[in-house]
């Protein structure tokens, strides 16, 4: 084995030892759907967020909510890429009118990162937020 190969293996071992997900007793794998569900619940907890997901996804969710025996998926409309020890998250959100979008996005980002890292042990490398619409409350004549 070459010195470069040994160094590479040593680097991987050090990296894995730093993660709670990979230990000498085994490996814990977190599914994409777990991360998207945690992220979805976290996003909905932020005041100023009207909904999560694109237009088609929101429409299907509203139809599904009216069917008996179905439940909403808090991870709908959230894209995630989960690696062995890291995750990247893409969100599409609709915000309530009147909330400063940049500040709201930063609050969403911080909340999602904290929740996913705390509950899964994954390091969140990025949370990309795409604000797709602004919701005007019914009867709001000011806009």
Biotite code that builds the C-alpha atoms (Angstrom):
import biotite.structure as struc

atoms = struc.array([
    struc.Atom([0.000, 0.000, 0.000], chain_id="A", res_id=1, res_name="UNK", atom_name="CA", element="C"),
    struc.Atom([1.259, 3.443, -0.819], chain_id="A", res_id=2, res_name="UNK", atom_name="CA", element="C"),
    struc.Atom([1.822, 6.159, 1.773], chain_id="A", res_id=3, res_name="UNK", atom_name="CA", element="C"),
    struc.Atom([-0.984, 8.228, 0.154], chain_id="A", res_id=4, res_name="UNK", atom_name="CA", element="C"),
    struc.Atom([-3.459, 5.347, 0.551], chain_id="A", res_id=5, res_name="UNK", atom_name="CA", element="C"),
    struc.Atom([-2.519, 4.876, 4.204], chain_id="A", res_id=6, res_name="UNK", atom_name="CA", element="C"),
    struc.Atom([-2.864, 8.619, 4.839], chain_id="A", res_id=7, res_name="UNK", atom_name="CA", element="C"),
    struc.Atom([-6.267, 8.585, 3.139], chain_id="A", res_id=8, res_name="UNK", atom_name="CA", element="C"),
    struc.Atom([-7.444, 5.712, 5.333], chain_id="A", res_id=9, res_name="UNK", atom_name="CA", element="C"),
    struc.Atom([-6.153, 7.486, 8.442], chain_id="A", res_id=10, res_name="UNK", atom_name="CA", element="C"),
    struc.Atom([-8.009, 10.681, 7.430], chain_id="A", res_id=11, res_name="UNK", atom_name="CA", element="C"),
    struc.Atom([-11.252, 8.716, 6.948], chain_id="A", res_id=12, res_name="UNK", atom_name="CA", element="C"),
    struc.Atom([-10.817, 6.988, 10.314], chain_id="A", res_id=13, res_name="UNK", atom_name="CA", element="C"),
    struc.Atom([-10.286, 10.323, 12.089], chain_id="A", res_id=14, res_name="UNK", atom_name="CA", element="C"),
    struc.Atom([-13.307, 11.795, 10.334], chain_id="A", res_id=15, res_name="UNK", atom_name="CA", element="C"),
    struc.Atom([-15.539, 8.852, 11.261], chain_id="A", res_id=16, res_name="UNK", atom_name="CA", element="C"),
    struc.Atom([-14.382, 8.887, 14.892], chain_id="A", res_id=17, res_name="UNK", atom_name="CA", element="C"),
    struc.Atom([-15.633, 12.466, 15.239], chain_id="A", res_id=18, res_name="UNK", atom_name="CA", element="C"),
    struc.Atom([-19.175, 11.455, 14.305], chain_id="A", res_id=19, res_name="UNK", atom_name="CA", element="C"),
    struc.Atom([-21.704, 10.024, 16.721], chain_id="A", res_id=20, res_name="UNK", atom_name="CA", element="C"),
    struc.Atom([-23.190, 8.150, 13.745], chain_id="A", res_id=21, res_name="UNK", atom_name="CA", element="C"),
    struc.Atom([-20.117, 6.033, 13.027], chain_id="A", res_id=22, res_name="UNK", atom_name="CA", element="C"),
    struc.Atom([-18.496, 4.248, 15.944], chain_id="A", res_id=23, res_name="UNK", atom_name="CA", element="C"),
    struc.Atom([-16.320, 1.200, 16.446], chain_id="A", res_id=24, res_name="UNK", atom_name="CA", element="C"),
    struc.Atom([-19.517, -0.660, 17.414], chain_id="A", res_id=25, res_name="UNK", atom_name="CA", element="C"),
    struc.Atom([-21.470, 0.141, 14.242], chain_id="A", res_id=26, res_name="UNK", atom_name="CA", element="C"),
    struc.Atom([-22.954, 2.718, 11.956], chain_id="A", res_id=27, res_name="UNK", atom_name="CA", element="C"),
    struc.Atom([-26.255, 4.587, 12.250], chain_id="A", res_id=28, res_name="UNK", atom_name="CA", element="C"),
    struc.Atom([-27.941, 5.636, 9.005], chain_id="A", res_id=29, res_name="UNK", atom_name="CA", element="C"),
    struc.Atom([-30.540, 8.421, 8.860], chain_id="A", res_id=30, res_name="UNK", atom_name="CA", element="C"),
    struc.Atom([-33.049, 8.259, 5.971], chain_id="A", res_id=31, res_name="UNK", atom_name="CA", element="C"),
    struc.Atom([-33.768, 11.309, 3.808], chain_id="A", res_id=32, res_name="UNK", atom_name="CA", element="C"),
    struc.Atom([-37.423, 11.190, 4.895], chain_id="A", res_id=33, res_name="UNK", atom_name="CA", element="C"),
    struc.Atom([-36.412, 11.514, 8.557], chain_id="A", res_id=34, res_name="UNK", atom_name="CA", element="C"),
    struc.Atom([-34.412, 14.665, 7.861], chain_id="A", res_id=35, res_name="UNK", atom_name="CA", element="C"),
    struc.Atom([-37.168, 16.165, 5.670], chain_id="A", res_id=36, res_name="UNK", atom_name="CA", element="C"),
    struc.Atom([-39.799, 15.496, 8.341], chain_id="A", res_id=37, res_name="UNK", atom_name="CA", element="C"),
    struc.Atom([-37.697, 17.129, 11.077], chain_id="A", res_id=38, res_name="UNK", atom_name="CA", element="C"),
    struc.Atom([-36.961, 20.089, 8.791], chain_id="A", res_id=39, res_name="UNK", atom_name="CA", element="C"),
    struc.Atom([-40.658, 20.434, 7.892], chain_id="A", res_id=40, res_name="UNK", atom_name="CA", element="C"),
    struc.Atom([-41.774, 20.468, 11.508], chain_id="A", res_id=41, res_name="UNK", atom_name="CA", element="C"),
    struc.Atom([-39.077, 23.037, 12.302], chain_id="A", res_id=42, res_name="UNK", atom_name="CA", element="C"),
    struc.Atom([-40.068, 25.319, 9.411], chain_id="A", res_id=43, res_name="UNK", atom_name="CA", element="C"),
    struc.Atom([-43.734, 25.305, 10.431], chain_id="A", res_id=44, res_name="UNK", atom_name="CA", element="C"),
    struc.Atom([-42.720, 26.358, 13.957], chain_id="A", res_id=45, res_name="UNK", atom_name="CA", element="C"),
    struc.Atom([-41.355, 29.676, 12.656], chain_id="A", res_id=46, res_name="UNK", atom_name="CA", element="C"),
    struc.Atom([-43.831, 32.541, 12.837], chain_id="A", res_id=47, res_name="UNK", atom_name="CA", element="C"),
    struc.Atom([-44.304, 34.108, 9.407], chain_id="A", res_id=48, res_name="UNK", atom_name="CA", element="C"),
    struc.Atom([-44.223, 30.893, 7.373], chain_id="A", res_id=49, res_name="UNK", atom_name="CA", element="C"),
    struc.Atom([-47.532, 30.234, 5.640], chain_id="A", res_id=50, res_name="UNK", atom_name="CA", element="C"),
    struc.Atom([-46.665, 26.929, 3.970], chain_id="A", res_id=51, res_name="UNK", atom_name="CA", element="C"),
    struc.Atom([-43.857, 24.733, 2.689], chain_id="A", res_id=52, res_name="UNK", atom_name="CA", element="C"),
    struc.Atom([-43.500, 23.351, -0.838], chain_id="A", res_id=53, res_name="UNK", atom_name="CA", element="C"),
    struc.Atom([-44.215, 24.413, -4.387], chain_id="A", res_id=54, res_name="UNK", atom_name="CA", element="C"),
    struc.Atom([-47.639, 25.251, -5.775], chain_id="A", res_id=55, res_name="UNK", atom_name="CA", element="C"),
    struc.Atom([-48.488, 21.766, -7.078], chain_id="A", res_id=56, res_name="UNK", atom_name="CA", element="C"),
    struc.Atom([-47.369, 20.095, -3.866], chain_id="A", res_id=57, res_name="UNK", atom_name="CA", element="C"),
    struc.Atom([-49.427, 22.480, -1.737], chain_id="A", res_id=58, res_name="UNK", atom_name="CA", element="C"),
    struc.Atom([-52.514, 21.865, -3.905], chain_id="A", res_id=59, res_name="UNK", atom_name="CA", element="C"),
    struc.Atom([-52.136, 18.083, -3.624], chain_id="A", res_id=60, res_name="UNK", atom_name="CA", element="C"),
    struc.Atom([-51.629, 18.378, 0.123], chain_id="A", res_id=61, res_name="UNK", atom_name="CA", element="C"),
    struc.Atom([-54.877, 20.357, 0.497], chain_id="A", res_id=62, res_name="UNK", atom_name="CA", element="C"),
    struc.Atom([-56.785, 17.688, -1.452], chain_id="A", res_id=63, res_name="UNK", atom_name="CA", element="C"),
    struc.Atom([-55.173, 14.885, 0.552], chain_id="A", res_id=64, res_name="UNK", atom_name="CA", element="C"),
    struc.Atom([-56.025, 16.620, 3.856], chain_id="A", res_id=65, res_name="UNK", atom_name="CA", element="C"),
    struc.Atom([-59.727, 16.407, 2.992], chain_id="A", res_id=66, res_name="UNK", atom_name="CA", element="C"),
    struc.Atom([-59.643, 12.650, 2.412], chain_id="A", res_id=67, res_name="UNK", atom_name="CA", element="C"),
    struc.Atom([-60.559, 10.515, 5.428], chain_id="A", res_id=68, res_name="UNK", atom_name="CA", element="C"),
    struc.Atom([-57.772, 8.400, 6.881], chain_id="A", res_id=69, res_name="UNK", atom_name="CA", element="C"),
    struc.Atom([-54.936, 10.464, 5.465], chain_id="A", res_id=70, res_name="UNK", atom_name="CA", element="C"),
    struc.Atom([-52.427, 12.632, 7.259], chain_id="A", res_id=71, res_name="UNK", atom_name="CA", element="C"),
    struc.Atom([-50.155, 15.435, 6.183], chain_id="A", res_id=72, res_name="UNK", atom_name="CA", element="C"),
    struc.Atom([-46.492, 14.801, 5.610], chain_id="A", res_id=73, res_name="UNK", atom_name="CA", element="C"),
    struc.Atom([-44.498, 17.574, 7.297], chain_id="A", res_id=74, res_name="UNK", atom_name="CA", element="C"),
    struc.Atom([-41.564, 16.769, 5.006], chain_id="A", res_id=75, res_name="UNK", atom_name="CA", element="C"),
    struc.Atom([-43.505, 17.404, 1.786], chain_id="A", res_id=76, res_name="UNK", atom_name="CA", element="C"),
    struc.Atom([-41.874, 20.020, -0.415], chain_id="A", res_id=77, res_name="UNK", atom_name="CA", element="C"),
    struc.Atom([-38.481, 19.653, 1.208], chain_id="A", res_id=78, res_name="UNK", atom_name="CA", element="C"),
    struc.Atom([-35.495, 18.295, -0.666], chain_id="A", res_id=79, res_name="UNK", atom_name="CA", element="C"),
    struc.Atom([-32.655, 16.719, 1.266], chain_id="A", res_id=80, res_name="UNK", atom_name="CA", element="C"),
    struc.Atom([-29.362, 15.040, 0.509], chain_id="A", res_id=81, res_name="UNK", atom_name="CA", element="C"),
    struc.Atom([-28.124, 12.941, 3.378], chain_id="A", res_id=82, res_name="UNK", atom_name="CA", element="C"),
    struc.Atom([-24.612, 11.570, 3.471], chain_id="A", res_id=83, res_name="UNK", atom_name="CA", element="C"),
    struc.Atom([-22.929, 9.465, 6.089], chain_id="A", res_id=84, res_name="UNK", atom_name="CA", element="C"),
    struc.Atom([-22.416, 12.339, 8.524], chain_id="A", res_id=85, res_name="UNK", atom_name="CA", element="C"),
    struc.Atom([-23.817, 15.444, 6.782], chain_id="A", res_id=86, res_name="UNK", atom_name="CA", element="C"),
    struc.Atom([-27.033, 16.741, 5.284], chain_id="A", res_id=87, res_name="UNK", atom_name="CA", element="C"),
    struc.Atom([-28.000, 19.518, 2.872], chain_id="A", res_id=88, res_name="UNK", atom_name="CA", element="C"),
    struc.Atom([-31.574, 20.814, 2.788], chain_id="A", res_id=89, res_name="UNK", atom_name="CA", element="C"),
    struc.Atom([-33.572, 22.696, 0.132], chain_id="A", res_id=90, res_name="UNK", atom_name="CA", element="C"),
    struc.Atom([-36.799, 24.414, 1.177], chain_id="A", res_id=91, res_name="UNK", atom_name="CA", element="C"),
    struc.Atom([-39.572, 26.055, -0.815], chain_id="A", res_id=92, res_name="UNK", atom_name="CA", element="C"),
    struc.Atom([-41.706, 28.300, 1.382], chain_id="A", res_id=93, res_name="UNK", atom_name="CA", element="C"),
    struc.Atom([-44.575, 30.740, 1.177], chain_id="A", res_id=94, res_name="UNK", atom_name="CA", element="C"),
    struc.Atom([-44.351, 33.574, 3.686], chain_id="A", res_id=95, res_name="UNK", atom_name="CA", element="C"),
    struc.Atom([-47.067, 35.687, 5.262], chain_id="A", res_id=96, res_name="UNK", atom_name="CA", element="C"),
    struc.Atom([-47.204, 39.238, 3.950], chain_id="A", res_id=97, res_name="UNK", atom_name="CA", element="C"),
    struc.Atom([-45.555, 41.760, 6.266], chain_id="A", res_id=98, res_name="UNK", atom_name="CA", element="C"),
    struc.Atom([-42.635, 39.654, 7.499], chain_id="A", res_id=99, res_name="UNK", atom_name="CA", element="C"),
    struc.Atom([-39.136, 40.757, 6.422], chain_id="A", res_id=100, res_name="UNK", atom_name="CA", element="C"),
    struc.Atom([-38.118, 37.925, 4.095], chain_id="A", res_id=101, res_name="UNK", atom_name="CA", element="C"),
    struc.Atom([-34.352, 38.006, 4.702], chain_id="A", res_id=102, res_name="UNK", atom_name="CA", element="C"),
    struc.Atom([-34.751, 37.941, 8.496], chain_id="A", res_id=103, res_name="UNK", atom_name="CA", element="C"),
    struc.Atom([-37.426, 35.247, 8.243], chain_id="A", res_id=104, res_name="UNK", atom_name="CA", element="C"),
    struc.Atom([-35.208, 33.102, 6.015], chain_id="A", res_id=105, res_name="UNK", atom_name="CA", element="C"),
    struc.Atom([-32.338, 33.408, 8.474], chain_id="A", res_id=106, res_name="UNK", atom_name="CA", element="C"),
    struc.Atom([-34.614, 32.374, 11.358], chain_id="A", res_id=107, res_name="UNK", atom_name="CA", element="C"),
    struc.Atom([-35.870, 29.381, 9.352], chain_id="A", res_id=108, res_name="UNK", atom_name="CA", element="C"),
    struc.Atom([-32.290, 28.405, 8.478], chain_id="A", res_id=109, res_name="UNK", atom_name="CA", element="C"),
    struc.Atom([-31.129, 28.609, 12.118], chain_id="A", res_id=110, res_name="UNK", atom_name="CA", element="C"),
    struc.Atom([-34.154, 26.696, 13.409], chain_id="A", res_id=111, res_name="UNK", atom_name="CA", element="C"),
    struc.Atom([-33.818, 23.908, 10.838], chain_id="A", res_id=112, res_name="UNK", atom_name="CA", element="C"),
    struc.Atom([-30.073, 23.520, 11.389], chain_id="A", res_id=113, res_name="UNK", atom_name="CA", element="C"),
    struc.Atom([-30.464, 23.373, 15.176], chain_id="A", res_id=114, res_name="UNK", atom_name="CA", element="C"),
    struc.Atom([-33.296, 20.826, 15.038], chain_id="A", res_id=115, res_name="UNK", atom_name="CA", element="C"),
    struc.Atom([-31.743, 18.503, 12.464], chain_id="A", res_id=116, res_name="UNK", atom_name="CA", element="C"),
    struc.Atom([-28.308, 18.549, 14.090], chain_id="A", res_id=117, res_name="UNK", atom_name="CA", element="C"),
    struc.Atom([-29.695, 18.004, 17.589], chain_id="A", res_id=118, res_name="UNK", atom_name="CA", element="C"),
    struc.Atom([-32.112, 15.217, 16.669], chain_id="A", res_id=119, res_name="UNK", atom_name="CA", element="C"),
    struc.Atom([-30.013, 13.304, 14.122], chain_id="A", res_id=120, res_name="UNK", atom_name="CA", element="C"),
    struc.Atom([-26.368, 13.988, 14.893], chain_id="A", res_id=121, res_name="UNK", atom_name="CA", element="C"),
    struc.Atom([-25.831, 14.960, 11.241], chain_id="A", res_id=122, res_name="UNK", atom_name="CA", element="C"),
    struc.Atom([-23.893, 18.129, 10.451], chain_id="A", res_id=123, res_name="UNK", atom_name="CA", element="C"),
    struc.Atom([-26.067, 20.379, 8.283], chain_id="A", res_id=124, res_name="UNK", atom_name="CA", element="C"),
    struc.Atom([-23.824, 21.856, 5.590], chain_id="A", res_id=125, res_name="UNK", atom_name="CA", element="C"),
    struc.Atom([-26.435, 24.167, 4.041], chain_id="A", res_id=126, res_name="UNK", atom_name="CA", element="C"),
    struc.Atom([-30.089, 25.120, 4.077], chain_id="A", res_id=127, res_name="UNK", atom_name="CA", element="C"),
    struc.Atom([-31.178, 26.732, 0.814], chain_id="A", res_id=128, res_name="UNK", atom_name="CA", element="C"),
    struc.Atom([-34.463, 28.626, 0.995], chain_id="A", res_id=129, res_name="UNK", atom_name="CA", element="C"),
    struc.Atom([-36.554, 29.474, -2.052], chain_id="A", res_id=130, res_name="UNK", atom_name="CA", element="C"),
    struc.Atom([-39.391, 31.886, -1.209], chain_id="A", res_id=131, res_name="UNK", atom_name="CA", element="C"),
    struc.Atom([-41.964, 31.058, -3.880], chain_id="A", res_id=132, res_name="UNK", atom_name="CA", element="C"),
    struc.Atom([-44.868, 33.291, -2.857], chain_id="A", res_id=133, res_name="UNK", atom_name="CA", element="C"),
    struc.Atom([-46.284, 35.755, -0.346], chain_id="A", res_id=134, res_name="UNK", atom_name="CA", element="C"),
    struc.Atom([-49.628, 34.950, 1.264], chain_id="A", res_id=135, res_name="UNK", atom_name="CA", element="C"),
    struc.Atom([-52.117, 37.734, 1.897], chain_id="A", res_id=136, res_name="UNK", atom_name="CA", element="C"),
    struc.Atom([-54.450, 36.974, 4.784], chain_id="A", res_id=137, res_name="UNK", atom_name="CA", element="C"),
    struc.Atom([-58.139, 36.791, 3.860], chain_id="A", res_id=138, res_name="UNK", atom_name="CA", element="C"),
    struc.Atom([-59.799, 40.176, 4.286], chain_id="A", res_id=139, res_name="UNK", atom_name="CA", element="C"),
    struc.Atom([-56.471, 42.014, 4.325], chain_id="A", res_id=140, res_name="UNK", atom_name="CA", element="C"),
    struc.Atom([-57.267, 45.202, 2.441], chain_id="A", res_id=141, res_name="UNK", atom_name="CA", element="C"),
    struc.Atom([-53.887, 46.874, 2.998], chain_id="A", res_id=142, res_name="UNK", atom_name="CA", element="C"),
    struc.Atom([-52.034, 45.263, 0.090], chain_id="A", res_id=143, res_name="UNK", atom_name="CA", element="C"),
])
